[in-house]
Amino acid sequence: MKKTVLFLMNGFGIEQLNSYSIYNANLMPNLDSYTKKYLFSTIESNATDLSSGYRLFSTGSKLALTYSLIDNYYTKFSENKNLNYYLNTIKKEGKVHLFLFYDNEKSLEHIKYFCEYIKTKNDKIYLHLILTSNNIDNYKDIEKFINKVTYDFKQIKIGIIVGINVISSINLNPFMNMFQNEIGEKWKEISKKISSLNASKIKPNNVKEFYMNEGFKFDINDSLFFFNYSYFDISNFIANISKINNVFDYCSLFQLNGVKYPMFSYPSSGISMNNSLKKIEAKSLFLANSKDIRFINYYCNGLKNLISENVCFTKTDDGINNNFLKSVIRDSNYDLIIINYQIDNVNTVSELTDKLGKLDSMLKVVHDICLELEVSLFISSLYGMQKELMVDNFSKVMVDFSLKVPVIVIDQIFNKKNYILGFGNTYTLANTIYTNINPKIDEEVLIKRKGIISKFLKK
């Protein structure tokens, strides 16, 4: 067993061409020197936040596992007890409102089959899109999805389009006014609206309500169904609707806060960090803020909320003491120590600059400890931020670290003379780390011996 440290600079990635330039060698001299001295490369990450980052790192799944569950089930919707309950609540004299929590185009076939069951009860169907992505690059897919529904699904009309942060907010008056009275911003030509949102750098999940087709005005005879793939809190919206139609028992695809009858439970994953650690008989310790521990634990245990002896945590809310860090790496019986550091919880460029400077100083501390103790050190990130930050009181800029993140390997054996880093993503990084600890894992990894097309190292 070889003790290994993984330092995660979550939110830090490779700057995209359209990004406001932040990173430079003077700001982060230690990181800059490590990229030149040690094995260094970039890997892919389609994650945009902590949750999706740890999901890919632990389970290898680029999408929430709920998508796969529906892929295998959508032709059997009629077998679901809660769906049949919902169908029996649909009134002929009303309309059907489907609230689709849209993240990607994968929903297209799911909605198509779902509507086959709905239209037997009522074919006046309005599809309202709740945009959940925090990635501006998703607008192209959103526009394509809307056009596909508009031209290929004649029984469905798109009504309101709104970001999840708006529908989850406390003040729902503008949205409710639109939903009840069809009063608000209307865009028939979606391409112009999408271009405007893109140019304004407004993230999809922050889009204010607008509508495309008339006739969706909410009536007490109408029914609602929430077509979601992830968990969100819409209890305030449910409370507002219930005041109008005096209905409290709503249905959804998966669990939502405020909805009583979900069709499915969230699936768990047989592939997880916990299971990989069990396989190599290793234990890990996370150094993380208390607010993040629940999410990290959930994904690292295969989308399960459980306590595992292989995935353990120490809170770092008050910072990380250097002596404590050294003692943990040197004396603890953990084979893998993961330092969860985040840079994306900032609102201004100056805050980010300050955070990157502190990150660089901490990198040197960890680097020096690992060299002294002859412990393997991996430096990387699970996702890169894409965020609009204030430069001053009058202007904002987009900082885009998305799509690719760095990987640096600092180890006595894996030198630049004999080894290189290959292609992969953060799940490949995870398997590389497990194999470095104990080569029982036989998966694709990043470290390759020069001139040899083999899966991994034989030390």
Secondary structure, DSSP 8 states (H G I E B T S, - for coil): ---EEEEEEEB-----TTS-----TTTSHHHHHHHHHSEEEEEEE---SHHHHHHHHHH--SS-HHHHHHHTTGGGGGG-HHHHHHHHH--TTS-EEEEEEESSTTHHHHHHHHHHHHTTT---EEEEEEE----GGGHHHHHHHHHHHHHH-TTEEEEEEEEHHHHTSS--HHHHHHHHH--S-B-S-HHHHHHHHHHTT--GGG---EESSS-----TT-EEEEE-SS--B-HHHHHHHHHHH-----EESS--BT-SEES------S--HHHHHHHTT--EEEEE-HHHHHHHHHHHTTS-----SSEEEEE-TT---HHHHHHHHHHSS-SEEEEEEE----SBHHHHHHHHHHHHHHHHHHHHHHHHHT-EEEEE-S-B-EEEEESSSS-EEEEE--EEEEEEEE-SS--TTTEEE---BHHHHHHHHHHHH-TT--S--SEEETT---SS---
